[in-house]
Amino acid sequence: MNPYWLEGLAPSTPPLTGEHHADVVVIGAGLCGASAALALAEAGLAPLWLERGFVSVGASGRNAGFVLQGTAERYSRAIGVMGHDRARRVHGWSRDNHLAMAEAVRRFDIDCAYQKRGSLQLACAPAEEEELLESAARLTEDGFGAHVWAGSDLPACYRDAGFKVGVHLPDDGELHPARFVRGLARAATGLGARLHEATQTVRIDAQGAGDVTVHTSSAAGDGVIRASLVVVCTNAYAGEILPFFADKVDPVRGQMLATAPAPALFQCPVYADHGYDYWRQDELGRIVLGGWRNLDPAAEVGTEEVLHEGIQARMVEFLHRFPPLRDVPITHRWSGTMGFSRDGLPICGAVPGAPGVVAAVGFTGHGFGFAYLAGRAMAELVTEGRSDFADAFPARRFGI
């Protein structure tokens, strides 16, 4: 497997060994962890920051690079599940997350091919067409941009592939995900965050704020950190070190592929079949495509990053629905592990049963829609003791 976004990358900082003391430890160097480490460093702290692989090696560097609004549910469905007021607030948080990410690109001059061209949701069946139209109407009523594309408004490449109705969301974006996260990491370490890659967190012993011990392991040896507070940003892997999340965040695998440069075809990120199928064309002309997990959902659960031959074959068949792509070579195939929460929403804040530990996990395939603000929310909890964002997604909603 060769993730397109991660070519040539490896750990660039030494693993942690021996005994250390820290005011705050951040665990995980994906988007959420990088955001948390950066915000803590901006606040004048020098967090000790651990990553078991290297910066962006997990789901943050293995996705399609979409920056989308909303949750995995279409807006009309989200209203039905959460209620109107909560769905509108959650959707607003994702919009704010995108704005904050765009500001970070500008502020830290991150070379990540960021673009704001919107996204397109396509319907694969009449029932989904009705759902899309209802969602577009509700989004518009609530002040979010949504434009129906049907008939000649829908670009010919989609009509030729059998699609009839789409909804364009103009406020969505796209970027090179690994470059963005690594840009945040450079900013964080430049401000004093102390990063140690290739360092596995084995166990957290939490007695309370001011008395948390983190045990680590690496090829260079074991480590022990005595800290005042610990921030966990490991998403799908949170249950491995914090038992509370073992039955609340499920590891779900996503299949991905990328092609050689192809003729210009897609103008923005695209979702189809209720979000199970997704693709875009990057600035080099490569098609990055993923999804189809619904073909074999039971097989796509777990943390092992393996290829599913059947799903990969189906993805190639889909590409061939577009005549200009029938002969384009596949250059990369990979998978990545996402953390799906039991209710489809992030889980943020204090961790029950682990005093002195806060966490932001469970982004349910929409980490680039929420995780940047979630990381900053963890920093707010450390520095200020509260966060509006964390209050919106607390662990206590699970009845603990």
VENZIUR-V13528 format. One record per residue. N is the residue number from 1. RES is the residue in three letters. PHI is phi in whole degrees, -180 to 180 (* if undefined). PSI is psi in whole degrees, -180 to 180 (none if undefined). D_CENTER is the distance of its C-alpha to the mean C-alpha in Angstrom with 1 decimal. Layout:
N_RES_PHI_PSI_D_CENTER / N_RES_PHI_PSI_D_CENTER
//
This chain:
1_MET_*_141_20.0 / 2_ASN_-140_87_19.1 / 3_PRO_-58_128_15.6 / 4_TYR_-56_-47_16.3 / 5_TRP_-73_-16_14.1 / 6_LEU_-108_10_15.4 / 7_GLU_-57_130_19.1 / 8_GLY_79_2_21.4 / 9_LEU_-94_150_19.1 / 10_ALA_-160_170_20.3 / 11_PRO_-57_139_20.7 / 12_SER_-123_1_22.6 / 13_THR_-123_155_23.4 / 14_PRO_-74_152_25.7 / 15_PRO_-69_161_24.9 / 16_LEU_-91_135_26.1 / 17_THR_-139_163_29.4 / 18_GLY_80_-167_32.1 / 19_GLU_-103_140_32.3 / 20_HIS_-143_161_30.5 / 21_HIS_-126_145_30.3 / 22_ALA_-153_146_27.5 / 23_ASP_-66_-43_27.1 / 24_VAL_-145_140_23.4 / 25_VAL_-116_134_21.1 / 26_VAL_-110_129_17.4 / 27_ILE_-114_120_16.0 / 28_GLY_111_129_12.8 / 29_ALA_-123_44_12.1 / 30_GLY_-90_-160_8.4 / 31_LEU_-59_-47_7.0 / 32_CYS_-65_-47_8.2 / 33_GLY_-65_-40_11.3 / 34_ALA_-64_-40_12.1 / 35_SER_-64_-43_12.1 / 36_ALA_-65_-46_14.2 / 37_ALA_-62_-41_16.5 / 38_LEU_-65_-46_17.1 / 39_ALA_-64_-39_18.0 / 40_LEU_-65_-42_20.3 / 41_ALA_-65_-39_21.9 / 42_GLU_-63_-29_22.5 / 43_ALA_-81_1_24.2 / 44_GLY_98_2_26.6 / 45_LEU_-89_167_25.3 / 46_ALA_-126_75_24.9 / 47_PRO_-63_142_22.2 / 48_LEU_-85_124_22.5 / 49_TRP_-122_124_19.1 / 50_LEU_-116_141_18.5 / 51_GLU_-143_128_16.4 / 52_ARG_-74_-22_17.7 / 53_GLY_-113_-108_16.9 / 54_PHE_-142_167_16.2 / 55_VAL_-55_125_13.8 / 56_SER_77_11_10.5 / 57_VAL_-72_-22_12.1 / 58_GLY_-85_-147_9.6 / 59_ALA_-57_-28_6.5 / 60_SER_-65_-21_5.5 / 61_GLY_-113_13_8.9 / 62_ARG_-125_8_9.3 / 63_ASN_-95_-167_7.5 / 64_ALA_-93_-3_9.7 / 65_GLY_78_25_8.8 / 66_PHE_-82_144_8.9 / 67_VAL_-122_93_8.9 / 68_LEU_-112_156_10.1 / 69_GLN_-90_151_12.1 / 70_GLY_88_-179_12.4 / 71_THR_-98_-172_11.2 / 72_ALA_-67_-18_11.6 / 73_GLU_-87_143_15.3 / 74_ARG_-61_156_17.4 / 75_TYR_-61_-42_18.8 / 76_SER_-62_-39_22.2 / 77_ARG_-69_-41_21.0 / 78_ALA_-60_-40_18.9 / 79_ILE_-62_-42_22.2 / 80_GLY_-65_-34_24.1 / 81_VAL_-83_-44_21.9 / 82_MET_-100_-17_21.3 / 83_GLY_92_154_24.2 / 84_HIS_-63_-49_24.5 / 85_ASP_-63_-45_24.2 / 86_ARG_-68_-41_21.2 / 87_ALA_-61_-41_19.3 / 88_ARG_-66_-40_20.4 / 89_ARG_-67_-43_19.2 / 90_VAL_-63_-44_15.7 / 91_HIS_-62_-40_15.5 / 92_GLY_-63_-38_17.0 / 93_TRP_-60_-42_14.4 / 94_SER_-66_-37_11.7 / 95_ARG_-64_-43_14.3 / 96_ASP_-63_-37_15.1 / 97_ASN_-59_-44_11.6 / 98_HIS_-63_-46_12.0 / 99_LEU_-60_-40_15.5 / 100_ALA_-68_-38_14.8 / 101_MET_-65_-43_12.5 / 102_ALA_-61_-38_15.4 / 103_GLU_-66_-38_17.8 / 104_ALA_-65_-39_16.3 / 105_VAL_-57_-45_16.6 / 106_ARG_-70_-48_20.2 / 107_ARG_-65_-41_21.1 / 108_PHE_-102_9_20.1 / 109_ASP_51_55_21.0 / 110_ILE_-88_121_17.9 / 111_ASP_-83_91_18.8 / 112_CYS_-136_20_15.6 / 113_ALA_55_37_17.2 / 114_TYR_-66_135_15.6 / 115_GLN_-140_149_17.2 / 116_LYS_-118_86_17.4 / 117_ARG_-111_6_19.0 / 118_GLY_80_-179_17.6 / 119_SER_-135_161_16.3 / 120_LEU_-124_125_18.7 / 121_GLN_-101_126_18.6 / 122_LEU_-112_145_21.4 / 123_ALA_-97_136_23.6 / 124_CYS_-100_-8_24.8 / 125_ALA_-156_161_27.7 / 126_PRO_-55_-40_29.9 / 127_ALA_-63_-38_28.3 / 128_GLU_-72_-31_24.8 / 129_GLU_-60_-45_26.7 / 130_GLU_-63_-40_28.1 / 131_GLU_-64_-43_24.7 / 132_LEU_-63_-44_23.3 / 133_LEU_-64_-41_26.5 / 134_GLU_-65_-43_26.3 / 135_SER_-62_-42_22.8 / 136_ALA_-61_-42_23.8 / 137_ALA_-64_-43_26.8 / 138_ARG_-69_-39_25.1 / 139_LEU_-60_-45_22.5 / 140_THR_-63_-43_25.5 / 141_GLU_-59_-34_27.5 / 142_ASP_-94_10_24.9 / 143_GLY_88_13_24.7 / 144_PHE_-102_143_21.5 / 145_GLY_-71_135_22.2 / 146_ALA_-161_125_22.6 / 147_HIS_-127_125_25.2 / 148_VAL_-77_131_26.6 / 149_TRP_-115_116_27.4 / 150_ALA_-145_160_30.1 / 151_GLY_60_-134_33.2 / 152_SER_-71_-14_33.8 / 153_ASP_-70_-26_30.9 / 154_LEU_-83_123_28.5 / 155_PRO_-52_147_28.5 / 156_ALA_-59_-33_30.9 / 157_CYS_-60_-33_28.4 / 158_TYR_-79_-40_26.7 / 159_ARG_-61_-41_30.1 / 160_ASP_-65_-26_31.4 / 161_ALA_-89_2_28.7 / 162_GLY_103_2_29.7 / 163_PHE_-87_147_27.5 / 164_LYS_-119_-30_29.4 / 165_VAL_-136_138_27.1 / 166_GLY_-142_162_23.9 / 167_VAL_-127_123_22.4 / 168_HIS_-96_128_21.2 / 169_LEU_-108_101_18.9 / 170_PRO_-70_-15_19.9 / 171_ASP_-91_6_17.6 / 172_ASP_-89_165_14.4 / 173_GLY_-143_-172_13.5 / 174_GLU_-157_157_12.3 / 175_LEU_-166_173_12.3 / 176_HIS_-81_108_12.5 / 177_PRO_-65_-42_9.1 / 178_ALA_-67_-40_11.1 / 179_ARG_-63_-38_13.8 / 180_PHE_-64_-50_12.0 / 181_VAL_-63_-41_10.7 / 182_ARG_-70_-29_14.2 / 183_GLY_-65_-41_15.8 / 184_LEU_-63_-41_14.6 / 185_ALA_-64_-41_15.8 / 186_ARG_-62_-41_19.1 / 187_ALA_-64_-41_19.6 / 188_ALA_-65_-47_19.0 / 189_THR_-69_-32_21.5 / 190_GLY_-64_-25_23.8 / 191_LEU_-97_2_24.1 / 192_GLY_121_-6_24.9 / 193_ALA_-65_139_21.9 / 194_ARG_-107_102_23.1 / 195_LEU_-94_133_20.7 / 196_HIS_-128_111_21.6 / 197_GLU_-90_176_19.8 / 198_ALA_53_36_21.0 / 199_THR_-127_112_21.5 / 200_GLN_-87_128_20.8 / 201_THR_-80_119_20.9 / 202_VAL_-92_-42_23.4 / 203_ARG_-159_148_24.3 / 204_ILE_-121_122_24.2 / 205_ASP_-103_109_27.5 / 206_ALA_-111_112_27.2 / 207_GLN_-100_-18_30.5 / 208_GLY_150_168_29.5 / 209_ALA_-56_129_28.5 / 210_GLY_94_-7_30.3 / 211_ASP_-146_71_30.6 / 212_VAL_-125_133_27.5 / 213_THR_-118_129_27.8 / 214_VAL_-110_126_25.1 / 215_HIS_-105_131_26.3 / 216_THR_-126_166_24.9 / 217_SER_-144_144_25.9 / 218_SER_-153_173_25.9 / 219_ALA_-63_-23_28.2 / 220_ALA_-88_-12_30.1 / 221_GLY_139_178_30.7 / 222_ASP_-87_162_29.7 / 223_GLY_-142_156_28.7 / 224_VAL_-136_130_29.2 / 225_ILE_-122_126_27.8 / 226_ARG_-101_119_29.4 / 227_ALA_-129_162_27.3 / 228_SER_-82_-42_27.7 / 229_LEU_-143_152_24.1 / 230_VAL_-129_135_20.9 / 231_VAL_-112_120_17.3 / 232_VAL_-104_122_15.0 / 233_CYS_-132_55_11.3 / 234_THR_-108_6_11.1 / 235_ASN_47_-108_9.0 / 236_ALA_-62_-23_10.6 / 237_TYR_-98_7_13.5 / 238_ALA_-60_-37_14.5 / 239_GLY_-65_-18_17.4 / 240_GLU_-72_-26_19.0 / 241_ILE_-119_-14_19.9 / 242_LEU_-129_103_20.0 / 243_PRO_-55_-28_22.0 / 244_PHE_-54_-36_21.0 / 245_PHE_-88_-5_17.6 / 246_ALA_-59_-34_19.2 / 247_ASP_-111_18_20.0 / 248_LYS_-125_-20_17.2 / 249_VAL_-129_115_14.0 / 250_ASP_-98_134_14.4 / 251_PRO_-77_121_13.0 / 252_VAL_-125_130_12.5 / 253_ARG_-90_146_12.8 / 254_GLY_-123_136_11.9 / 255_GLN_-92_142_14.6 / 256_MET_-139_156_14.4 / 257_LEU_-150_163_17.3 / 258_ALA_-139_149_18.5 / 259_THR_-107_170_22.0 / 260_ALA_-66_165_24.6 / 261_PRO_-53_135_25.1 / 262_ALA_-127_165_26.3 / 263_PRO_-55_145_28.2 / 264_ALA_-59_124_26.4 / 265_LEU_-136_-47_25.4 / 266_PHE_-108_128_22.1 / 267_GLN_-91_-11_21.9 / 268_CYS_-163_168_18.3 / 269_PRO_-59_145_15.2 / 270_VAL_-129_137_16.5 / 271_TYR_-118_141_15.6 / 272_ALA_-143_166_18.5 / 273_ASP_52_59_19.8 / 274_HIS_59_27_17.9 / 275_GLY_88_-1_14.5 / 276_TYR_-72_-24_15.3 / 277_ASP_-117_133_16.2 / 278_TYR_-153_148_14.3 / 279_TRP_-164_163_15.4 / 280_ARG_-159_169_16.3 / 281_GLN_-115_123_18.8 / 282_ASP_-84_-175_17.9 / 283_GLU_-68_-15_20.5 / 284_LEU_-94_-2_22.4 / 285_GLY_91_1_22.9 / 286_ARG_-76_140_20.9 / 287_ILE_-88_125_19.4 / 288_VAL_-111_120_15.9 / 289_LEU_-134_143_15.7 / 290_GLY_-154_173_14.0 / 291_GLY_118_-144_14.4 / 292_TRP_63_20_17.7 / 293_ARG_-60_-28_16.6 / 294_ASN_-66_-12_19.1 / 295_LEU_-70_-27_21.9 / 296_ASP_-156_66_21.8 / 297_PRO_-62_-35_19.4 / 298_ALA_-65_-36_21.4 / 299_ALA_-74_-20_21.1 / 300_GLU_-98_32_17.3 / 301_VAL_-114_133_17.0 / 302_GLY_133_168_16.9 / 303_THR_-98_-5_15.5 / 304_GLU_-76_127_17.7 / 305_GLU_-90_85_16.1 / 306_VAL_-121_161_18.9 / 307_LEU_-88_144_19.8 / 308_HIS_-106_107_21.1 / 309_GLU_-60_-40_24.1 / 310_GLY_-65_-44_24.7 / 311_ILE_-69_-42_21.3 / 312_GLN_-59_-41_21.3 / 313_ALA_-64_-40_24.8 / 314_ARG_-66_-36_23.9 / 315_MET_-64_-41_21.3 / 316_VAL_-66_-40_24.1 / 317_GLU_-57_-40_26.4 / 318_PHE_-64_-44_24.2 / 319_LEU_-55_-36_24.2 / 320_HIS_-72_-7_28.0 / 321_ARG_-69_-17_28.2 / 322_PHE_-104_109_28.0 / 323_PRO_-49_-41_31.3 / 324_PRO_-66_-12_30.2 / 325_LEU_-106_4_27.7 / 326_ARG_-67_-25_30.1 / 327_ASP_-115_8_31.1 / 328_VAL_-74_131_28.0 / 329_PRO_-70_145_27.3 / 330_ILE_-89_122_24.1 / 331_THR_-104_-23_23.3 / 332_HIS_-142_141_20.2 / 333_ARG_-137_138_18.9 / 334_TRP_-161_175_16.2 / 335_SER_-138_167_13.9 / 336_GLY_-149_155_10.8 / 337_THR_-107_123_10.2 / 338_MET_-104_159_7.7 / 339_GLY_-107_112_9.0 / 340_PHE_-99_119_10.7 / 341_SER_-77_161_12.8 / 342_ARG_-69_-22_16.3 / 343_ASP_-115_9_16.3 / 344_GLY_81_5_12.9 / 345_LEU_-119_155_12.2 / 346_PRO_-60_157_10.6 / 347_ILE_-120_119_13.4 / 348_CYS_-135_144_14.4 / 349_GLY_116_-157_17.7 / 350_ALA_-61_142_20.7 / 351_VAL_-99_115_20.6 / 352_PRO_-56_135_23.7 / 353_GLY_83_-1_26.0 / 354_ALA_-136_72_24.6 / 355_PRO_-61_136_26.3 / 356_GLY_91_2_25.1 / 357_VAL_-121_132_21.5 / 358_VAL_-120_157_18.5 / 359_ALA_-148_154_15.0 / 360_ALA_-136_109_11.6 / 361_VAL_-147_179_9.8 / 362_GLY_74_48_9.4 / 363_PHE_-85_-4_6.4 / 364_THR_54_48_7.9 / 365_GLY_79_0_5.9 / 366_HIS_-125_43_4.9 / 367_GLY_-61_-37_2.3 / 368_PHE_-78_0_4.1 / 369_GLY_-97_-17_6.8 / 370_PHE_-139_-25_7.4 / 371_ALA_-72_-26_6.3 / 372_TYR_-65_-48_8.8 / 373_LEU_-67_-33_11.5 / 374_ALA_-63_-41_10.9 / 375_GLY_-64_-42_11.7 / 376_ARG_-66_-33_14.6 / 377_ALA_-65_-37_15.7 / 378_MET_-64_-39_16.1 / 379_ALA_-65_-38_18.3 / 380_GLU_-63_-40_20.2 / 381_LEU_-62_-39_21.0 / 382_VAL_-69_-44_22.3 / 383_THR_-90_-30_24.3 / 384_GLU_-120_-15_25.4 / 385_GLY_88_-4_25.1 / 386_ARG_-157_163_23.2 / 387_SER_-157_129_20.3 / 388_ASP_-62_-40_20.2 / 389_PHE_-63_-48_16.5 / 390_ALA_-62_-37_16.8 / 391_ASP_-63_-26_19.9 / 392_ALA_-77_-19_18.1 / 393_PHE_-135_51_16.0 / 394_PRO_-76_154_18.5 / 395_ALA_-67_-25_19.0 / 396_ARG_-66_-11_22.5 / 397_ARG_-67_-14_21.7 / 398_PHE_-86_8_22.0 / 399_GLY_83_21_25.6 / 400_ILE_-94_none_25.7
//
